[in-house]
Amino acid sequence: MEVAESELEVTEQGCMTPTHGDCQIPVPLVPPPPPKKRRCSCGKKSEPRKNGYFNAPDLELIFTMVPRR
């Protein structure tokens, strides 16, 4: 019977958050610095490709206009 009573006491207490001062998160004295801004990439121009752009031979066939009836 004693084992059953000790198990009952454990379930009645349940889980508790520690409230001792050593267990708490310390309050920071100085706030962290703000995040740094990213550099603006709008001033950079892309250089043209050395080999040129891809030119498919049948690309013009896709965009040809079909005459209406």
Secondary structure, DSSP 8 states (H G I E B T S, - for coil): -HHHHHHHHHHHH------SGGGS----SS-----------TT------SS-----TTHHHHS------
